[in-house]
Amino acid sequence: YGGSSTFCRFSLVMAEQCLRGEELRARHQAALLKLRKKALREKTRAELAWLGHQKRCLENLQDSEGASAMAAKQHKILTELKQEQAEIQHLQNIYRAAHQERKLLLKQQREILMMRHSTAQLQEKLHNLAG
């Protein structure tokens, strides 16, 4: 009986360690996606500033065709930004759901191991009373 109890305690420690690892991975994933969002915003801001500058230069030269081409490029960049933001949001939702699912599985595993541990203790007590 003692060996089973030791195994249950070891399994509980392992389940808790897995849960802590899962929490750490989730925080890292969230941080990476946050950095990706920030880099995307900075890149888009720089591209739009550059295109805005080019557009103003072309307008000053009274090149309406070139200026409208710059405006079209700006629109394309904003559309790409929205698509990329939607993809990042989708990934965040997927990662969040997967994390919650794994967390729930680990919690259930921990509860099962705790029940096994309690059962092993009760069996040991019964065995000692009967012996």
N, CA, C and O atoms as a printed pandas DataFrame, in Angstrom:
     atom_number atom_name residue_name chain_id  residue_number  x_coord  y_coord  z_coord
0              1         N          TYR        A               1    0.815   -1.206    0.000
1              2        CA          TYR        A               1    0.000    0.000    0.000
2              3         C          TYR        A               1    0.855    1.264    0.000
3              4         O          TYR        A               1    0.503    2.252   -0.645
4              5         N          GLY        A               2    1.966    1.236    0.715
5              6        CA          GLY        A               2    2.834    2.405    0.814
6              7         C          GLY        A               2    3.371    2.835   -0.536
7              8         O          GLY        A               2    3.485    4.030   -0.810
8              9         N          GLY        A               3    3.706    1.859   -1.391
9             10        CA          GLY        A               3    4.242    2.175   -2.711
10            11         C          GLY        A               3    3.230    2.918   -3.555
11            12         O          GLY        A               3    3.585    3.848   -4.279
12            13         N          SER        A               4    1.961    2.516   -3.468
13            14        CA          SER        A               4    0.903    3.163   -4.235
14            15         C          SER        A               4    0.727    4.611   -3.774
15            16         O          SER        A               4    0.530    5.508   -4.594
16            17         N          SER        A               5    0.798    4.834   -2.470
17            18        CA          SER        A               5    0.657    6.180   -1.917
18            19         C          SER        A               5    1.813    7.071   -2.375
19            20         O          SER        A               5    1.608    8.236   -2.716
20            21         N          THR        A               6    3.008    6.524   -2.381
21            22        CA          THR        A               6    4.181    7.272   -2.842
22            23         C          THR        A               6    4.038    7.618   -4.311
23            24         O          THR        A               6    4.358    8.729   -4.733
24            25         N          PHE        A               7    3.552    6.652   -5.090
25            26        CA          PHE        A               7    3.344    6.901   -6.517
26            27         C          PHE        A               7    2.317    8.005   -6.729
27            28         O          PHE        A               7    2.511    8.872   -7.580
28            29         N          CYS        A               8    1.231    7.984   -5.969
29            30        CA          CYS        A               8    0.193    9.011   -6.101
30            31         C          CYS        A               8    0.747   10.392   -5.770
31            32         O          CYS        A               8    0.456   11.362   -6.470
32            33         N          ARG        A               9    1.546   10.486   -4.703
33            34        CA          ARG        A               9    2.141   11.787   -4.348
34            35         C          ARG        A               9    3.062   12.262   -5.463
35            36         O          ARG        A               9    3.057   13.438   -5.827
36            37         N          PHE        A              10    3.848   11.341   -6.000
37            38        CA          PHE        A              10    4.752   11.690   -7.101
38            39         C          PHE        A              10    3.952   12.156   -8.319
39            40         O          PHE        A              10    4.313   13.137   -8.969
40            41         N          SER        A              11    2.875   11.452   -8.617
41            42        CA          SER        A              11    2.033   11.816   -9.760
42            43         C          SER        A              11    1.379   13.180   -9.563
43            44         O          SER        A              11    1.250   13.953  -10.512
44            45         N          LEU        A              12    0.970   13.473   -8.338
45            46        CA          LEU        A              12    0.391   14.783   -8.039
46            47         C          LEU        A              12    1.413   15.893   -8.269
47            48         O          LEU        A              12    1.097   16.932   -8.848
48            49         N          VAL        A              13    2.626   15.662   -7.813
49            50        CA          VAL        A              13    3.691   16.648   -8.005
50            51         C          VAL        A              13    3.932   16.850   -9.499
51            52         O          VAL        A              13    4.102   17.981   -9.956
52            53         N          MET        A              14    3.946   15.764  -10.252
53            54        CA          MET        A              14    4.164   15.867  -11.701
54            55         C          MET        A              14    3.018   16.628  -12.376
55            56         O          MET        A              14    3.258   17.449  -13.261
56            57         N          ALA        A              15    1.780   16.361  -11.963
57            58        CA          ALA        A              15    0.629   17.058  -12.550
58            59         C          ALA        A              15    0.702   18.552  -12.252
59            60         O          ALA        A              15    0.423   19.374  -13.125
60            61         N          GLU        A              16    1.074   18.904  -11.029
61            62        CA          GLU        A              16    1.198   20.317  -10.666
62            63         C          GLU        A              16    2.341   20.973  -11.432
63            64         O          GLU        A              16    2.241   22.132  -11.835
64            65         N          GLN        A              17    3.417   20.236  -11.630
65            66        CA          GLN        A              17    4.542   20.762  -12.399
66            67         C          GLN        A              17    4.123   21.000  -13.862
67            68         O          GLN        A              17    4.497   22.008  -14.462
68            69         N          CYS        A              18    3.362   20.085  -14.414
69            70        CA          CYS        A              18    2.848   20.258  -15.783
70            71         C          CYS        A              18    1.953   21.479  -15.863
71            72         O          CYS        A              18    2.014   22.234  -16.834
72            73         N          LEU        A              19    1.125   21.678  -14.850
73            74        CA          LEU        A              19    0.226   22.831  -14.834
74            75         C          LEU        A              19    1.022   24.136  -14.783
75            76         O          LEU        A              19    0.682   25.091  -15.481
76            77         N          ARG        A              20    2.067   24.187  -13.973
77            78        CA          ARG        A              20    2.916   25.389  -13.919
78            79         C          ARG        A              20    3.606   25.616  -15.262
79            80         O          ARG        A              20    3.721   26.755  -15.716
80            81         N          GLY        A              21    4.064   24.544  -15.895
81            82        CA          GLY        A              21    4.686   24.652  -17.213
82            83         C          GLY        A              21    3.700   25.173  -18.245
83            84         O          GLY        A              21    4.054   25.986  -19.099
84            85         N          GLU        A              22    2.477   24.706  -18.163
85            86        CA          GLU        A              22    1.423   25.150  -19.082
86            87         C          GLU        A              22    1.145   26.639  -18.895
87            88         O          GLU        A              22    0.970   27.367  -19.872
88            89         N          GLU        A              23    1.104   27.089  -17.652
89            90        CA          GLU        A              23    0.882   28.516  -17.370
90            91         C          GLU        A              23    2.018   29.357  -17.952
91            92         O          GLU        A              23    1.780   30.420  -18.526
92            93         N          LEU        A              24    3.231   28.886  -17.803
93            94        CA          LEU        A              24    4.394   29.606  -18.319
94            95         C          LEU        A              24    4.354   29.678  -19.849
95            96         O          LEU        A              24    4.613   30.733  -20.428
96            97         N          ARG        A              25    4.031   28.562  -20.497
97            98        CA          ARG        A              25    3.929   28.554  -21.967
98            99         C          ARG        A              25    2.841   29.521  -22.443
99           100         O          ARG        A              25    3.019   30.222  -23.440
100          101         N          ALA        A              26    1.732   29.552  -21.735
101          102        CA          ALA        A              26    0.633   30.448  -22.119
102          103         C          ALA        A              26    1.067   31.912  -21.994
103          104         O          ALA        A              26    0.738   32.733  -22.850
104          105         N          ARG        A              27    1.802   32.237  -20.929
105          106        CA          ARG        A              27    2.287   33.619  -20.764
106          107         C          ARG        A              27    3.277   33.970  -21.869
107          108         O          ARG        A              27    3.239   35.078  -22.404
108          109         N          HIS        A              28    4.162   33.038  -22.215
109          110        CA          HIS        A              28    5.130   33.289  -23.286
110          111         C          HIS        A              28    4.418   33.501  -24.621
111          112         O          HIS        A              28    4.765   34.411  -25.375
112          113         N          GLN        A              29    3.431   32.668  -24.909
113          114        CA          GLN        A              29    2.685   32.787  -26.162
114          115         C          GLN        A              29    1.967   34.124  -26.237
115          116         O          GLN        A              29    1.967   34.775  -27.282
116          117         N          ALA        A              30    1.356   34.532  -25.138
117          118        CA          ALA        A              30    0.651   35.818  -25.106
118          119         C          ALA        A              30    1.637   36.970  -25.322
119          120         O          ALA        A              30    1.334   37.927  -26.033
120          121         N          ALA        A              31    2.806   36.872  -24.710
121          122        CA          ALA        A              31    3.814   37.921  -24.874
122          123         C          ALA        A              31    4.307   37.996  -26.315
123          124         O          ALA        A              31    4.516   39.088  -26.845
124          125         N          LEU        A              32    4.494   36.842  -26.948
125          126        CA          LEU        A              32    4.940   36.827  -28.342
126          127         C          LEU        A              32    3.900   37.459  -29.268
127          128         O          LEU        A              32    4.250   38.227  -30.164
128          129         N          LEU        A              33    2.645   37.142  -29.055
129          130        CA          LEU        A              33    1.597   37.723  -29.893
130          131         C          LEU        A              33    1.469   39.222  -29.651
131          132         O          LEU        A              33    1.185   39.982  -30.576
132          133         N          LYS        A              34    1.678   39.646  -28.414
133          134        CA          LYS        A              34    1.647   41.072  -28.109
134          135         C          LYS        A              34    2.792   41.796  -28.824
135          136         O          LYS        A              34    2.605   42.886  -29.364
136          137         N          LEU        A              35    3.973   41.183  -28.821
137          138        CA          LEU        A              35    5.111   41.763  -29.540
138          139         C          LEU        A              35    4.858   41.813  -31.045
139          140         O          LEU        A              35    5.224   42.777  -31.717
140          141         N          ARG        A              36    4.229   40.764  -31.558
141          142        CA          ARG        A              36    3.912   40.731  -32.993
142          143         C          ARG        A              36    2.949   41.852  -33.359
143          144         O          ARG        A              36    3.106   42.497  -34.396
144          145         N          LYS        A              37    1.946   42.086  -32.503
145          146        CA          LYS        A              37    0.998   43.178  -32.728
146          147         C          LYS        A              37    1.712   44.529  -32.733
147          148         O          LYS        A              37    1.466   45.375  -33.592
148          149         N          LYS        A              38    2.596   44.711  -31.758
149          150        CA          LYS        A              38    3.316   45.984  -31.639
150          151         C          LYS        A              38    4.208   46.208  -32.860
151          152         O          LYS        A              38    4.239   47.307  -33.413
152          153         N          ALA        A              39    4.925   45.179  -33.277
153          154        CA          ALA        A              39    5.806   45.302  -34.449
154          155         C          ALA        A              39    4.992   45.605  -35.701
155          156         O          ALA        A              39    5.410   46.402  -36.541
156          157         N          LEU        A              40    3.853   44.980  -35.821
157          158        CA          LEU        A              40    2.981   45.216  -36.976
158          159         C          LEU        A              40    2.500   46.668  -37.006
159          160         O          LEU        A              40    2.508   47.310  -38.056
160          161         N          ARG        A              41    2.079   47.181  -35.837
161          162        CA          ARG        A              41    1.626   48.573  -35.775
162          163         C          ARG        A              41    2.761   49.536  -36.140
163          164         O          ARG        A              41    2.555   50.487  -36.893
164          165         N          GLU        A              42    3.954   49.283  -35.604
165          166        CA          GLU        A              42    5.097   50.155  -35.894
166          167         C          GLU        A              42    5.469   50.116  -37.374
167          168         O          GLU        A              42    5.748   51.155  -37.971
168          169         N          LYS        A              43    5.475   48.937  -37.959
169          170        CA          LYS        A              43    5.802   48.789  -39.385
170          171         C          LYS        A              43    4.776   49.531  -40.239
171          172         O          LYS        A              43    5.131   50.253  -41.171
172          173         N          THR        A              44    3.510   49.344  -39.909
173          174        CA          THR        A              44    2.446   49.994  -40.674
174          175         C          THR        A              44    2.538   51.515  -40.540
175          176         O          THR        A              44    2.395   52.244  -41.521
176          177         N          ARG        A              45    2.777   51.980  -39.320
177          178        CA          ARG        A              45    2.897   53.424  -39.095
178          179         C          ARG        A              45    4.029   54.015  -39.940
179          180         O          ARG        A              45    3.867   55.072  -40.549
180          181         N          ALA        A              46    5.177   53.325  -39.974
181          182        CA          ALA        A              46    6.324   53.806  -40.751
182          183         C          ALA        A              46    6.014   53.801  -42.253
183          184         O          ALA        A              46    6.339   54.754  -42.961
184          185         N          GLU        A              47    5.389   52.731  -42.729
185          186        CA          GLU        A              47    5.041   52.656  -44.153
186          187         C          GLU        A              47    4.050   53.743  -44.546
187          188         O          GLU        A              47    4.185   54.368  -45.598
188          189         N          LEU        A              48    3.053   53.965  -43.690
189          190        CA          LEU        A              48    2.062   54.997  -43.986
190          191         C          LEU        A              48    2.680   56.396  -43.952
191          192         O          LEU        A              48    2.318   57.254  -44.757
192          193         N          ALA        A              49    3.597   56.623  -43.037
193          194        CA          ALA        A              49    4.271   57.922  -42.971
194          195         C          ALA        A              49    5.079   58.156  -44.239
195          196         O          ALA        A              49    5.055   59.248  -44.807
196          197         N          TRP        A              50    5.792   57.126  -44.680
197          198        CA          TRP        A              50    6.597   57.251  -45.897
198          199         C          TRP        A              50    5.709   57.500  -47.120
199          200         O          TRP        A              50    6.007   58.369  -47.940
200          201         N          LEU        A              51    4.639   56.749  -47.238
201          202        CA          LEU        A              51    3.723   56.941  -48.363
202          203         C          LEU        A              51    3.045   58.317  -48.303
203          204         O          LEU        A              51    2.829   58.961  -49.330
204          205         N          GLY        A              52    2.715   58.750  -47.086
205          206        CA          GLY        A              52    2.125   60.082  -46.926
206          207         C          GLY        A              52    3.085   61.167  -47.399
207          208         O          GLY        A              52    2.685   62.126  -48.058
208          209         N          HIS        A              53    4.353   60.999  -47.052
209          210        CA          HIS        A              53    5.381   61.955  -47.493
210          211         C          HIS        A              53    5.481   61.953  -49.018
211          212         O          HIS        A              53    5.505   63.010  -49.647
212          213         N          GLN        A              54    5.537   60.767  -49.599
213          214        CA          GLN        A              54    5.625   60.667  -51.062
214          215         C          GLN        A              54    4.403   61.285  -51.726
215          216         O          GLN        A              54    4.516   61.967  -52.745
216          217         N          LYS        A              55    3.218   61.038  -51.134
217          218        CA          LYS        A              55    1.973   61.570  -51.687
218          219         C          LYS        A              55    1.993   63.101  -51.663
219          220         O          LYS        A              55    1.605   63.747  -52.637
220          221         N          ARG        A              56    2.450   63.680  -50.540
221          222        CA          ARG        A              56    2.522   65.144  -50.446
222          223         C          ARG        A              56    3.497   65.725  -51.471
223          224         O          ARG        A              56    3.235   66.761  -52.082
224          225         N          CYS        A              57    4.624   65.036  -51.645
225          226        CA          CYS        A              57    5.599   65.485  -52.648
226          227         C          CYS        A              57    4.985   65.466  -54.049
227          228         O          CYS        A              57    5.162   66.402  -54.830
228          229         N          LEU        A              58    4.266   64.393  -54.352
229          230        CA          LEU        A              58    3.639   64.276  -55.672
230          231         C          LEU        A              58    2.530   65.319  -55.846
231          232         O          LEU        A              58    2.342   65.862  -56.935
232          233         N          GLU        A              59    1.799   65.590  -54.755
233          234        CA          GLU        A              59    0.753   66.614  -54.833
234          235         C          GLU        A              59    1.378   67.993  -55.071
235          236         O          GLU        A              59    0.847   68.808  -55.825
236          237         N          ASN        A              60    2.521   68.237  -54.409
237          238        CA          ASN        A              60    3.219   69.508  -54.616
238          239         C          ASN        A              60    3.693   69.644  -56.056
239          240         O          ASN        A              60    3.742   70.745  -56.603
240          241         N          LEU        A              61    4.038   68.525  -56.657
241          242        CA          LEU        A              61    4.454   68.534  -58.064
242          243         C          LEU        A              61    3.250   68.477  -59.006
243          244         O          LEU        A              61    3.396   68.437  -60.228
244          245         N          GLN        A              62    2.063   68.477  -58.407
245          246        CA          GLN        A              62    0.789   68.408  -59.139
246          247         C          GLN        A              62    0.678   67.147  -60.000
247          248         O          GLN        A              62    0.157   67.159  -61.115
248          249         N          ASP        A              63    1.207   66.039  -59.412
249          250        CA          ASP        A              63    1.111   64.730  -60.074
250          251         C          ASP        A              63   -0.057   63.981  -59.422
251          252         O          ASP        A              63    0.137   63.162  -58.523
252          253         N          SER        A              64   -1.261   64.277  -59.889
253          254        CA          SER        A              64   -2.456   63.682  -59.266
254          255         C          SER        A              64   -2.509   62.174  -59.472
255          256         O          SER        A              64   -3.020   61.448  -58.619
256          257         N          GLU        A              65   -1.989   61.704  -60.586
257          258        CA          GLU        A              65   -1.975   60.257  -60.848
258          259         C          GLU        A              65   -1.064   59.540  -59.845
259          260         O          GLU        A              65   -1.444   58.512  -59.284
260          261         N          GLY        A              66    0.125   60.080  -59.624
261          262        CA          GLY        A              66    1.064   59.505  -58.651
262          263         C          GLY        A              66    0.520   59.588  -57.238
263          264         O          GLY        A              66    0.669   58.651  -56.454
264          265         N          ALA        A              67   -0.125   60.733  -56.903
265          266        CA          ALA        A              67   -0.698   60.905  -55.565
266          267         C          ALA        A              67   -1.812   59.901  -55.319
267          268         O          ALA        A              67   -1.913   59.343  -54.226
268          269         N          SER        A              68   -2.656   59.662  -56.329
269          270        CA          SER        A              68   -3.741   58.684  -56.146
270          271         C          SER        A              68   -3.178   57.266  -56.042
271          272         O          SER        A              68   -3.750   56.418  -55.357
272          273         N          ALA        A              69   -2.061   57.011  -56.720
273          274        CA          ALA        A              69   -1.407   55.699  -56.587
274          275         C          ALA        A              69   -0.891   55.512  -55.156
275          276         O          ALA        A              69   -0.972   54.414  -54.605
276          277         N          MET        A              70   -0.358   56.591  -54.552
277          278        CA          MET        A              70    0.113   56.522  -53.160
278          279         C          MET        A              70   -1.070   56.297  -52.218
279          280         O          MET        A              70   -0.967   55.543  -51.251
280          281         N          ALA        A              71   -2.179   56.950  -52.504
281          282        CA          ALA        A              71   -3.378   56.770  -51.677
282          283         C          ALA        A              71   -3.862   55.318  -51.765
283          284         O          ALA        A              71   -4.292   54.740  -50.766
284          285         N          ALA        A              72   -3.791   54.741  -52.952
285          286        CA          ALA        A              72   -4.190   53.341  -53.130
286          287         C          ALA        A              72   -3.265   52.411  -52.342
287          288         O          ALA        A              72   -3.714   51.435  -51.741
288          289         N          LYS        A              73   -1.968   52.728  -52.353
289          290        CA          LYS        A              73   -1.006   51.924  -51.584
290          291         C          LYS        A              73   -1.289   52.032  -50.089
291          292         O          LYS        A              73   -1.206   51.045  -49.357
292          293         N          GLN        A              74   -1.628   53.258  -49.640
293          294        CA          GLN        A              74   -1.969   53.445  -48.227
294          295         C          GLN        A              74   -3.186   52.596  -47.859
295          296         O          GLN        A              74   -3.217   51.954  -46.809
296          297         N          HIS        A              75   -4.173   52.603  -48.730
297          298        CA          HIS        A              75   -5.383   51.803  -48.485
298          299         C          HIS        A              75   -5.034   50.307  -48.416
299          300         O          HIS        A              75   -5.545   49.578  -47.565
300          301         N          LYS        A              76   -4.166   49.872  -49.317
301          302        CA          LYS        A              76   -3.754   48.457  -49.336
302          303         C          LYS        A              76   -3.037   48.087  -48.036
303          304         O          LYS        A              76   -3.265   47.012  -47.480
304          305         N          ILE        A              77   -2.175   48.976  -47.558
305          306        CA          ILE        A              77   -1.439   48.713  -46.314
306          307         C          ILE        A              77   -2.402   48.626  -45.132
307          308         O          ILE        A              77   -2.242   47.766  -44.266
308          309         N          LEU        A              78   -3.393   49.505  -45.089
309          310        CA          LEU        A              78   -4.380   49.461  -44.006
310          311         C          LEU        A              78   -5.221   48.192  -44.071
311          312         O          LEU        A              78   -5.563   47.621  -43.036
312          313         N          THR        A              79   -5.554   47.751  -45.271
313          314        CA          THR        A              79   -6.305   46.499  -45.436
314          315         C          THR        A              79   -5.467   45.314  -44.950
315          316         O          THR        A              79   -5.979   44.433  -44.259
316          317         N          GLU        A              80   -4.186   45.293  -45.309
317          318        CA          GLU        A              80   -3.288   44.225  -44.857
318          319         C          GLU        A              80   -3.133   44.245  -43.341
319          320         O          GLU        A              80   -3.060   43.195  -42.703
320          321         N          LEU        A              81   -3.083   45.454  -42.763
321          322        CA          LEU        A              81   -2.995   45.586  -41.307
322          323         C          LEU        A              81   -4.212   44.945  -40.648
323          324         O          LEU        A              81   -4.070   44.187  -39.689
324          325         N          LYS        A              82   -5.391   45.240  -41.149
325          326        CA          LYS        A              82   -6.620   44.671  -40.576
326          327         C          LYS        A              82   -6.631   43.150  -40.694
327          328         O          LYS        A              82   -7.044   42.453  -39.767
328          329         N          GLN        A              83   -6.174   42.635  -41.842
329          330        CA          GLN        A              83   -6.132   41.178  -42.028
330          331         C          GLN        A              83   -5.149   40.537  -41.050
331          332         O          GLN        A              83   -5.446   39.505  -40.449
332          333         N          GLU        A              84   -3.990   41.149  -40.898
333          334        CA          GLU        A              84   -2.982   40.612  -39.984
334          335         C          GLU        A              84   -3.468   40.689  -38.536
335          336         O          GLU        A              84   -3.244   39.765  -37.753
336          337         N          GLN        A              85   -4.127   41.784  -38.185
337          338        CA          GLN        A              85   -4.678   41.898  -36.829
338          339         C          GLN        A              85   -5.747   40.834  -36.577
339          340         O          GLN        A              85   -5.829   40.273  -35.484
340          341         N          ALA        A              86   -6.554   40.565  -37.582
341          342        CA          ALA        A              86   -7.583   39.524  -37.454
342          343         C          ALA        A              86   -6.937   38.149  -37.278
343          344         O          ALA        A              86   -7.418   37.327  -36.498
344          345         N          GLU        A              87   -5.836   37.904  -38.012
345          346        CA          GLU        A              87   -5.125   36.630  -37.876
346          347         C          GLU        A              87   -4.524   36.493  -36.478
347          348         O          GLU        A              87   -4.602   35.427  -35.867
348          349         N          ILE        A              88   -3.930   37.566  -35.976
349          350        CA          ILE        A              88   -3.352   37.534  -34.625
350          351         C          ILE        A              88   -4.446   37.278  -33.598
351          352         O          ILE        A              88   -4.257   36.486  -32.675
352          353         N          GLN        A              89   -5.592   37.943  -33.752
353          354        CA          GLN        A              89   -6.708   37.738  -32.826
354          355         C          GLN        A              89   -7.201   36.291  -32.884
355          356         O          GLN        A              89   -7.521   35.695  -31.855
356          357         N          HIS        A              90   -7.257   35.739  -34.081
357          358        CA          HIS        A              90   -7.667   34.343  -34.251
358          359         C          HIS        A              90   -6.688   33.409  -33.539
359          360         O          HIS        A              90   -7.100   32.479  -32.846
360          361         N          LEU        A              91   -5.389   33.664  -33.715
361          362        CA          LEU        A              91   -4.377   32.844  -33.035
362          363         C          LEU        A              91   -4.501   32.966  -31.517
363          364         O          LEU        A              91   -4.385   31.974  -30.797
364          365         N          GLN        A              92   -4.736   34.185  -31.039
365          366        CA          GLN        A              92   -4.901   34.370  -29.596
366          367         C          GLN        A              92   -6.084   33.563  -29.084
367          368         O          GLN        A              92   -6.004   32.934  -28.029
368          369         N          ASN        A              93   -7.173   33.580  -29.827
369          370        CA          ASN        A              93   -8.358   32.820  -29.413
370          371         C          ASN        A              93   -8.079   31.318  -29.404
371          372         O          ASN        A              93   -8.484   30.607  -28.485
372          373         N          ILE        A              94   -7.381   30.846  -30.438
373          374        CA          ILE        A              94   -7.044   29.417  -30.510
374          375         C          ILE        A              94   -6.140   29.026  -29.346
375          376         O          ILE        A              94   -6.393   28.030  -28.667
376          377         N          TYR        A              95   -5.087   29.810  -29.115
377          378        CA          TYR        A              95   -4.148   29.502  -28.031
378          379         C          TYR        A              95   -4.837   29.555  -26.674
379          380         O          TYR        A              95   -4.572   28.727  -25.802
380          381         N          ARG        A              96   -5.726   30.538  -26.501
381          382        CA          ARG        A              96   -6.436   30.676  -25.228
382          383         C          ARG        A              96   -7.331   29.458  -24.982
383          384         O          ARG        A              96   -7.366   28.913  -23.879
384          385         N          ALA        A              97   -8.046   29.044  -26.017
385          386        CA          ALA        A              97   -8.949   27.887  -25.878
386          387         C          ALA        A              97   -8.150   26.605  -25.619
387          388         O          ALA        A              97   -8.525   25.797  -24.769
388          389         N          ALA        A              98   -7.061   26.426  -26.346
389          390        CA          ALA        A              98   -6.228   25.227  -26.154
390          391         C          ALA        A              98   -5.619   25.218  -24.759
391          392         O          ALA        A              98   -5.544   24.173  -24.113
392          393         N          HIS        A              99   -5.189   26.380  -24.302
393          394        CA          HIS        A              99   -4.611   26.489  -22.965
394          395         C          HIS        A              99   -5.654   26.116  -21.903
395          396         O          HIS        A              99   -5.361   25.360  -20.976
396          397         N          GLN        A             100   -6.861   26.648  -22.046
397          398        CA          GLN        A             100   -7.913   26.340  -21.078
398          399         C          GLN        A             100   -8.244   24.849  -21.082
399          400         O          GLN        A             100   -8.498   24.256  -20.033
400          401         N          GLU        A             101   -8.238   24.257  -22.267
401          402        CA          GLU        A             101   -8.536   22.831  -22.376
402          403         C          GLU        A             101   -7.455   21.992  -21.685
403          404         O          GLU        A             101   -7.765   21.071  -20.928
404          405         N          ARG        A             102   -6.173   22.321  -21.955
405          406        CA          ARG        A             102   -5.085   21.581  -21.311
406          407         C          ARG        A             102   -5.084   21.800  -19.799
407          408         O          ARG        A             102   -4.806   20.880  -19.030
408          409         N          LYS        A             103   -5.393   23.007  -19.389
409          410        CA          LYS        A             103   -5.450   23.319  -17.961
410          411         C          LYS        A             103   -6.544   22.495  -17.278
411          412         O          LYS        A             103   -6.346   21.967  -16.184
412          413         N          LEU        A             104   -7.694   22.394  -17.938
413          414        CA          LEU        A             104   -8.801   21.602  -17.405
414          415         C          LEU        A             104   -8.417   20.125  -17.315
415          416         O          LEU        A             104   -8.707   19.465  -16.318
416          417         N          LEU        A             105   -7.764   19.608  -18.363
417          418        CA          LEU        A             105   -7.326   18.205  -18.346
418          419         C          LEU        A             105   -6.352   17.940  -17.204
419          420         O          LEU        A             105   -6.451   16.926  -16.515
420          421         N          LEU        A             106   -5.415   18.857  -17.013
421          422        CA          LEU        A             106   -4.456   18.691  -15.921
422          423         C          LEU        A             106   -5.145   18.769  -14.560
423          424         O          LEU        A             106   -4.795   18.035  -13.636
424          425         N          LYS        A             107   -6.122   19.660  -14.444
425          426        CA          LYS        A             107   -6.867   19.775  -13.183
426          427         C          LYS        A             107   -7.626   18.481  -12.906
427          428         O          LYS        A             107   -7.647   17.997  -11.774
428          429         N          GLN        A             108   -8.249   17.921  -13.946
429          430        CA          GLN        A             108   -8.974   16.665  -13.772
430          431         C          GLN        A             108   -8.017   15.532  -13.401
431          432         O          GLN        A             108   -8.337   14.693  -12.558
432          433         N          GLN        A             109   -6.854   15.513  -14.028
433          434        CA          GLN        A             109   -5.852   14.498  -13.704
434          435         C          GLN        A             109   -5.430   14.612  -12.241
435          436         O          GLN        A             109   -5.274   13.613  -11.540
436          437         N          ARG        A             110   -5.252   15.847  -11.805
437          438        CA          ARG        A             110   -4.861   16.089  -10.408
438          439         C          ARG        A             110   -5.958   15.594   -9.460
439          440         O          ARG        A             110   -5.662   14.959   -8.448
440          441         N          GLU        A             111   -7.213   15.880   -9.781
441          442        CA          GLU        A             111   -8.325   15.434   -8.949
442          443         C          GLU        A             111   -8.399   13.911   -8.899
443          444         O          GLU        A             111   -8.652   13.336   -7.841
444          445         N          ILE        A             112   -8.181   13.262  -10.029
445          446        CA          ILE        A             112   -8.183   11.792  -10.069
446          447         C          ILE        A             112   -7.064   11.242   -9.191
447          448         O          ILE        A             112   -7.266   10.303   -8.421
448          449         N          LEU        A             113   -5.890   11.837   -9.318
449          450        CA          LEU        A             113   -4.764   11.370   -8.508
450          451         C          LEU        A             113   -5.014   11.590   -7.016
451          452         O          LEU        A             113   -4.629   10.762   -6.191
452          453         N          MET        A             114   -5.657   12.702   -6.672
453          454        CA          MET        A             114   -5.975   12.954   -5.259
454          455         C          MET        A             114   -6.983   11.918   -4.748
455          456         O          MET        A             114   -6.872   11.451   -3.615
456          457         N          MET        A             115   -7.972   11.556   -5.587
457          458        CA          MET        A             115   -8.934   10.518   -5.185
458          459         C          MET        A             115   -8.228    9.175   -5.005
459          460         O          MET        A             115   -8.515    8.443   -4.058
460          461         N          ARG        A             116   -7.315    8.856   -5.904
461          462        CA          ARG        A             116   -6.563    7.603   -5.780
462          463         C          ARG        A             116   -5.735    7.603   -4.495
463          464         O          ARG        A             116   -5.634    6.592   -3.801
464          465         N          HIS        A             117   -5.152    8.751   -4.203
465          466        CA          HIS        A             117   -4.336    8.872   -2.989
466          467         C          HIS        A             117   -5.206    8.656   -1.750
467          468         O          HIS        A             117   -4.821    7.929   -0.834
468          469         N          SER        A             118   -6.380    9.291   -1.728
469          470        CA          SER        A             118   -7.301    9.116   -0.600
470          471         C          SER        A             118   -7.749    7.668   -0.478
471          472         O          SER        A             118   -7.828    7.125    0.624
472          473         N          THR        A             119   -8.039    7.051   -1.607
473          474        CA          THR        A             119   -8.458    5.649   -1.611
474          475         C          THR        A             119   -7.346    4.756   -1.081
475          476         O          THR        A             119   -7.599    3.847   -0.290
476          477         N          ALA        A             120   -6.117    5.012   -1.515
477          478        CA          ALA        A             120   -4.982    4.214   -1.044
478          479         C          ALA        A             120   -4.799    4.376    0.463
479          480         O          ALA        A             120   -4.487    3.409    1.158
480          481         N          GLN        A             121   -4.991    5.595    0.968
481          482        CA          GLN        A             121   -4.863    5.817    2.414
482          483         C          GLN        A             121   -5.949    5.066    3.180
483          484         O          GLN        A             121   -5.684    4.460    4.217
484          485         N          LEU        A             122   -7.183    5.114    2.653
485          486        CA          LEU        A             122   -8.279    4.400    3.308
486          487         C          LEU        A             122   -8.048    2.889    3.290
487          488         O          LEU        A             122   -8.310    2.199    4.275
488          489         N          GLN        A             123   -7.552    2.384    2.156
489          490        CA          GLN        A             123   -7.257    0.954    2.068
490          491         C          GLN        A             123   -6.174    0.556    3.058
491          492         O          GLN        A             123   -6.233   -0.511    3.669
492          493         N          GLU        A             124   -5.200    1.416    3.203
493          494        CA          GLU        A             124   -4.113    1.134    4.155
494          495         C          GLU        A             124   -4.653    1.103    5.582
495          496         O          GLU        A             124   -4.270    0.236    6.368
496          497         N          LYS        A             125   -5.543    2.046    5.928
497          498        CA          LYS        A             125   -6.153    2.077    7.257
498          499         C          LYS        A             125   -6.982    0.818    7.493
499          500         O          LYS        A             125   -6.912    0.207    8.560
500          501         N          LEU        A             126   -7.770    0.435    6.485
501          502        CA          LEU        A             126   -8.577   -0.781    6.613
502          503         C          LEU        A             126   -7.697   -2.008    6.790
503          504         O          LEU        A             126   -7.982   -2.881    7.610
504          505         N          HIS        A             127   -6.632   -2.059    6.015
505          506        CA          HIS        A             127   -5.697   -3.177    6.101
506          507         C          HIS        A             127   -5.078   -3.224    7.505
507          508         O          HIS        A             127   -4.927   -4.300    8.083
508          509         N          ASN        A             128   -4.728   -2.074    8.041
509          510        CA          ASN        A             128   -4.132   -2.029    9.395
510          511         C          ASN        A             128   -5.155   -2.428   10.454
511          512         O          ASN        A             128   -4.812   -3.096   11.430
512          513         N          LEU        A             129   -6.410   -2.021   10.264
513          514        CA          LEU        A             129   -7.467   -2.402   11.233
514          515         C          LEU        A             129   -7.758   -3.899   11.162
515          516         O          LEU        A             129   -7.982   -4.552   12.182
516          517         N          ALA        A             130   -7.751   -4.424    9.952
517          518        CA          ALA        A             130   -8.040   -5.858    9.764
518          519         C          ALA        A             130   -6.858   -6.710   10.228
519          520         O          ALA        A             130   -7.032   -7.839   10.688
520          521         N          GLY        A             131   -5.660   -6.152   10.100
521          522        CA          GLY        A             131   -4.454   -6.899   10.456
522          523         C          GLY        A             131   -4.263   -6.922   11.932
523          524         O          GLY        A             131   -3.296   -7.507   12.420
